[in-house]
Amino acid sequence: MSLTESPSSLTESLVNQSIAIGQRQLPSRYFLAPLAGYTHLAFRRALRELGGLGLATTDLVHSTQLVSEHRHSMELVVSHPEDQPLSVQIFGSQVDQLVAAAHWLEDRGYRGIDINMGCPMAKVNGQGGGARLLCDASQACRLVENVVAAVSLPVTVKMRLGWDRDSISAPYLAQRFESAGIQAITIHGRTRQQGFQGEVDLDGIAATAAAVQKIPIIGNGDVRSAEDALRMREVTGCAAVAIGRGAMLDPWIFRKLADLTAGRIPREPTRDEQVDFLVRHFTLMTEQHQDRSCFLFRKFAAWYGARLGIPEDLEQRLRLFQDFAEFEGIVAEIRERHGERKSSIATALVKVPNGPVERW
Ligand SMILES: Cc1cc2nc3c(=O)[nH]c(=O)nc-3n(C[C@H](O)[C@H](O)[C@H](O)COP(=O)(O)O)c2cc1C
């Protein structure tokens, strides 16, 4: 089954916007999937201001480094009152490490914990964490049971279909996790072996959704438009959808979904709204990183360049600017020189690892 083959008629259930994860009531069924290095606080806040986002999750955070308050982990969990609803994603393979991280988060007022069982990277899998847990059901269940018992926050899991196509474990694990008290599961419809290759397997997501009794299954993978998200729900029966690269491609995707579910015709952002988003993203970044934002924003120059059709010389300046005044000057020129370069699809600019997955 593929997203494009399936029918697109809306059923009644697709029109219901809100959803509960445990005690947590979320305003929409369309969530931001974590993209480490991209979906940071400033991006999440800018996205939330556009409307329609139900839940965001931080980048994966090493459970031990979180508890020892390692500088990088502290940056990953920095939040803001407007950055809600938010879950923090932790990874690790040892029960005591994950339990300690869960306590650390609960003690500091975080509202949701997500356990990563999908990361395909060797440095995570080599220590028995991420997708490696899909190969060890008893350890995965032990982890889940202990974290759930340790905190009163809703605990969720994000996982893949299995390690490879000969060991599809998601439906079995989903059932076990539900019995252990997990409140929702996000399922990326690929195996670890697939990395980011091939088509997302909607039948695999459907089988996982069918395996649980009550908890929401959140479908994930390759959703690039509002219509794709609705189709994923319709075809797989998943209760919600997590969108990663599709939200980078089109940050207005959540607003469009809110419009569609409310029976309104979704509208494309105007050119000015798109430039405003760029400015907002940078401005929010400066709240956290001050001058360092000029350097950190470089990563997004090519993406904004393609999306907004920013003339090449201005895109290059976005990659090199040193201070806020220079940024303002570039933005003024971007607004003036609208139309000089055609905008294009920027998905390829969210980098995924290359080469055989065994070497990631
Ligand atoms: C650059 C990048 C970073 C990612 N970081 C994370 C992460 O920190 N935690 C996680 O659970 N998944 C992570 N993922 C996986 C995504 O959340 C998602 O499952 C995957 O990209 C498929 O969904 P999409 O097609 O909507 O992007 C990452 C993916 C990419 C491309």
The ligand as a Tripos MOL2 file, in Angstrom:
@<TRIPOS>MOLECULE
LIG
   31    33     1     0     0
SMALL
NO_CHARGES

@<TRIPOS>ATOM
      1 C1         17.6770   14.1800   10.3820 C.3       1 LIG1
      2 C2         16.7580   13.2660   11.1260 C.ar      1 LIG1
      3 C3         16.8170   13.2310   12.5140 C.ar      1 LIG1
      4 C4         15.9430   12.3840   13.2380 C.ar      1 LIG1
      5 N1         15.9860   12.3850   14.5940 N.ar      1 LIG1
      6 C5         15.1280   11.5970   15.2940 C.ar      1 LIG1
      7 C6         15.1150   11.6060   16.7310 C.ar      1 LIG1
      8 O1         15.8660   12.3350   17.3860 O.2       1 LIG1
      9 N2         14.2360   10.7790   17.3550 N.ar      1 LIG1
     10 C7         13.3750    9.9510   16.6570 C.ar      1 LIG1
     11 O2         12.5910    9.2330   17.2620 O.2       1 LIG1
     12 N3         13.3640    9.9450   15.3240 N.ar      1 LIG1
     13 C8         14.2080   10.7440   14.6310 C.ar      1 LIG1
     14 N4         14.1610   10.7460   13.2700 N.ar      1 LIG1
     15 C9         13.1210    9.9450   12.5840 C.3       1 LIG1
     16 C10        11.8730   10.8100   12.3270 C.3       1 LIG1
     17 O3         11.2680   11.2150   13.5300 O.3       1 LIG1
     18 C11        10.8450   10.0440   11.4810 C.3       1 LIG1
     19 O4         10.5210    8.8520   12.1500 O.3       1 LIG1
     20 C12        11.3400    9.7190   10.0760 C.3       1 LIG1
     21 O5         12.0400   10.8090    9.5050 O.3       1 LIG1
     22 C13        10.1660    9.3500    9.1460 C.3       1 LIG1
     23 O6          9.1870   10.3640    9.1700 O.3       1 LIG1
     24 P1          9.0980   11.5660    8.0900 P.3       1 LIG1
     25 O7          9.1020   10.9470    6.7150 O.co2     1 LIG1
     26 O8          7.8320   12.2820    8.4370 O.co2     1 LIG1
     27 O9         10.3310   12.4210    8.2890 O.co2     1 LIG1
     28 C14        15.0250   11.5530   12.5400 C.ar      1 LIG1
     29 C15        14.9870   11.6040   11.1380 C.ar      1 LIG1
     30 C16        15.8300   12.4330   10.4350 C.ar      1 LIG1
     31 C17        15.7370   12.4950    8.9330 C.3       1 LIG1
@<TRIPOS>BOND
     1     1     2 1
     2     2     3 ar
     3     2    30 ar
     4     3     4 ar
     5     4     5 ar
     6     4    28 ar
     7     5     6 ar
     8     6     7 ar
     9     6    13 1
    10     7     8 2
    11     7     9 ar
    12     9    10 ar
    13    10    11 2
    14    10    12 ar
    15    12    13 ar
    16    13    14 ar
    17    14    15 1
    18    14    28 ar
    19    15    16 1
    20    16    17 1
    21    16    18 1
    22    18    19 1
    23    18    20 1
    24    20    21 1
    25    20    22 1
    26    22    23 1
    27    23    24 1
    28    24    25 2
    29    24    26 1
    30    24    27 1
    31    28    29 ar
    32    29    30 ar
    33    30    31 1
@<TRIPOS>SUBSTRUCTURE
     1 LIG1         1 GROUP 0 **** ****
